[in-house]
Amino acid sequence: MTKKTISICIPAFNEAQNVPIAINAVEEVFKKNLPGYLLELIITDNASTDETWKKIQSLAADRPNLKAYRFSRNFGYQNSVFTGLSLATGAAVIEMDADLEDPPHVIPQFVEKWESGFEVVYGVRSKRHGSLMKRFLFSIFYKLLNLLSEYEIPKNAGDFRLLDRKVVDALKHLPEHNLYLRGLVVYLGFKQTPIVYARQPRHSGKSKFRFFHYIILAIDAITAFTKFPLRLIGVMGVLMFLASFALSMHYLFGFFKDGTPIAGFTTLVILILALHSITFIFLGVIGEYLSRIFDDSKKRPRVIISESIHDPDYPKSL
């Protein structure tokens, strides 16, 4: 009986210390728990500035099942994950980070659920490391996103997941460039199930994903999966018109009935500042949506690959 191949995709950026440990950990899991499957390793190096690529080259020397791709520059985490998924050839594809915060020992549970008929098996973190403020903001974000979105995006689910080949093939053909993969996997549908696990502390080094990156990812998520901010502009416009009309009637009624003078300069300044502030906020919201339409209309590749290992016919761009 032919063994099925499972692809493990590892995006990396300045992870020279962690990549060898992550690969060894994955290989140990397959050796002990998944001996009936073939392992394909896919590493996408987001133009690391440390020794990451040299470490990958060294690791690949005696691993013909390891394919690696180095980008011409840093194209961002989500694009790195997408590229790994797109270039994987396994019957099932699993994404995991090189820092081992998402532990490889969960992989057999993913495979078990997959073999039982599920086409998407996603990890849900039972606990998250980081400051109390950071965990609070994550909680608020997921609640807000699910409140506004047309799709139910699992809370505390990251990019650590297994995708069946048919799901990967569908994902590869989605055209948008500002990716929020967690939402896109939900959008695709298929038969999905969670696996709850405890996320581990980072093995070594510091996370390259800064707070600013989380803000950008949150904006991508909201603009990709809800039209609510755009609709809010129309609703606010109607409410402001009604409020201004009611205020005008109040002042006019007071002037004609009691001769109450209408306040001038102060009222005008406050109203003008408030209206201009709201106008610029709304322009910013529209600008975010337009910028994403603009990015998609240019049809530029998500990534440009400068070199590869064990894949001489690699695509130069995706």
N, C-alpha and C positions, 0 to 999 in steps of 0.2 A: 504493500500500500504506500502510495506517494505521501511523503510528509508535507504538511502545510507550512508555508513560510510566514513568519510574523516579523514585521518590520518595527524596529524601535527607532524613533526619530528624536535626535537630541540637538536642539539649537544651542549654540555656544557663542559667547562674547567675553573674551578675557577670562577664560575658565581653564587655564593651563594646569592648575592644581587639581581641579575636580574632574575633568574629562577622563583621565585614566581610571580613576576610582569608580566613576559612574559606569564605564564600559565593563570593568571587571565585575562590578556588582550585578549588572544585567546578565553577563555570561554565567555567573554563578547560579543565578535564579533559573536560567534555562537548563543548565547542567543538572541541577538537583530536582527541579519541579516540573520542567517542561521538556524532557528528553525526546518526546515524540514530535517536536517541531523544529524546523530550521529557523535560524536567527539571521536576520538582515539588519545591519546597523547603518543608519543614515545620520551623518553629522553635518549640520549647516553652520559654517563659521562666518559670523557677521562682521568680517574684516577686523578681527581682533588685533590689538596693538601689542599684545604680550607674546608668549611662546606657544599659544594655543595651537596654531597651525602646525608648528614643528612637532608638537606632541602628537597631534593627530596623524601626521605622516609617519612617525615612529611606530605608533600603535597599528597602523594599517599595513606595515611591512610584513607581518606574519598573520594578517587577518584578511583573506580575500573576500570575506562577507561584509567588510566595512567599506562603505562608500562615503566620501566626504566632498563637500563643495564649499569653496571660499568665495565670498561676495567681493565685488569691486569696492564697495564701501558699506557702511552700516545702513541697512534698509529697514531696521526696526524689528522688534521681537515678533510681532504677529506675522510679518512677511517671512521671517525666518522659519517659523513653525509651518506656515502654509507651503513653503518650498519643500521642506522635508516630507510633508504629507504627499505632495504632488509627485515627488521623485521616488517614493517608496513603491516597491513592487509586490509586497506581501499580500496574502489573503486577508490579513488583519493588520492594522497600523496603529501603533501606540506612540503618543508623544509624551516625553518626560524631560524635565530640565536637568542640566548637568550638575546642579548644586545638591541634588539628592534630597531636597525638601519633600518631594513626592517619592516615597520609598519604592524601590523596585520589587520588594517582596509582595506588593499588592498585585503585580502583573498576573500571577496565576489565577487570582480571583476574577480579573477581567476576562481572561481566556475561558475560564469555566462558564461565566455568564454568556459569553459569545457563542460557545459551543452548544449552549442550551437554547439558542435561537435569537438572542438579542443582537441587534446590529450596531448599536451604540452603547458602550458601557463607560460611564463618566464617574470620575472620583469626586466625592463630596467631603470636604475637610470638616472633621468633627471639632477641631480647634485650629486656631490661626495664631502664629507667633507675631510679635510686634507690639507696639505701644497700645495702650487702651484707647487713645484717640484714633489711631489708625484702624483698629478693629471696629470702633463705633462708626467711623465714616464708611467702611466697607458695608456694614449692616444697613446703614441708611441708603447707600447707593443701590443695593439689591432690592430693597423695599420700593424705592422710588422708581427704579427701572421696571419692575414688574407691575407697579401701579399704572405706569404710563404705556407700557408696551402691549402690543397685540399678542405677544407670545409669553409663555411662562418660562422664564430662564431660571434654572435651578440656583438656589442660594448657596454660596460657598463652593461652587463648582468652578474649577480652573480649567487649564488646558491639558491636564493629565487625564487621558481618556483613550479608549480603544474604539476604532472605527472599522467597520467591515469594508471590504473592497468596494462594494456598490455605493457606500456612503462617500468614500474618498473620491470615487469617480464623479459623483454628483457635485461634491464640494469643489473639485478642480475647475468646474465649468461655470462657477458663479463669477460674475464680471466685476464686482465692486473692488476698489483699491483700498479704501479705508476699512480695514478688516476688524471685525469683532467676532472671532471664531466661535466663541461660546454661544453667541446668539445665532450664528449661521447654522451651527449643528442642530440647534433646536428648530430653526426654520425648516431644515430639510425633512424633519420628521423621522420616519423609520421607527423601529422598535427599540426603545431606549430604557435603560435601568441604571440606578446609581449604585456605587460601592462607597460606603463610608469608611474613612481611614483617618488616622492622626497624622497630620503633617509634621515633618521633622524640622529641627533647626538646620539652617544652611551648613553644609559640611565644612567649608572653609571660604575665606574671602568675604567680600561685601557684595550685596545685591547690586546689579547694574540697573535695576528697575527703580528709578527714583519716584518721589511723590508726584513730580510734574508728569511723568509718564503715565501714572494712574489717572491723572486728570484728563490727559489726552485720550486714554482708552475709554474713560467714562463718557466723554463727549462723543467719541465714535459710536459707542453703544447706544446712546440716547438718539443721536441723529439717524442711526441705521435702523432702529427698531421702534421708533414712535414718531408720529407727526404732531404730537401734542403741543410742543413749543410753537409750531407754526399756527396751529389752531388757536392757541392762547392769545396770539396777537390780535386776531379778529374779535375774540371774546372781550379782551381788554379794551379794544377800540370802542365797542358798543357800550361797555360799562362806563368808560370815561365820558362818552358823549351823553349818556343818561345822567351821570353825576354833574357834568357841567351845565346841562339843561336845568336840572333840579336846583342847582346853586343859583343860576341866573334868575329863575322864577322866585326863589326865596328873596334875593336882593331886591328885585323889582316890586314884589308884593310889599316888602317892608318899606320901600321908598314911597310908593303911592299911598299906602295905608297910614303910616306913622311918620313919614318924612325922614326916615332913618337914612343918613348919608351912606353912600357906598364907599367902602374902604378902597384906597387907590394903590399907591406905589408898592407897599409891602405885599399885598395880596397878589399883585401882578408879578412881582419878582419870584415869589414862591411858586406860583402856578407855572411860570415860564421855565424855571429850573426843573420842576418836577416833570413837566411834559417833555423837555429836552432829554432828561435822563432816561425816561421810559422809551423815547424815540430811539436813542442810541442803543439801548438794550435790545430792542426789537430788531434794529438793523444788524446787530451782532448775531442774533439768532438766525436771521435770514442769510447772513454772510456765511455762517457755518454750513448750512444746507447747500448754498450755492457753491462753496469751495469744494464740497464733495462731488457735486455734479461736474464741476470743472475738472477735478482730478480724473474722474471716470471718462470724460469726453476726450482727454488727451491720449488715452489708450497707450500710455507708457508702460513698460514692463514693471512688475512689482519688484523684481530683483534682477541684477546683472551678475552672472557668475564668471569669475576670472580664471579659476582653475578647479580641477577636481582630482579625486583619487579613486582608482578602480572603476572609472566610468569615462572612457575616452570619447564617447559620443554624447557627452553631457550637453544639454541645451545651454546656449550662451545667455539666455534670459528667459524669464517666466512672467 
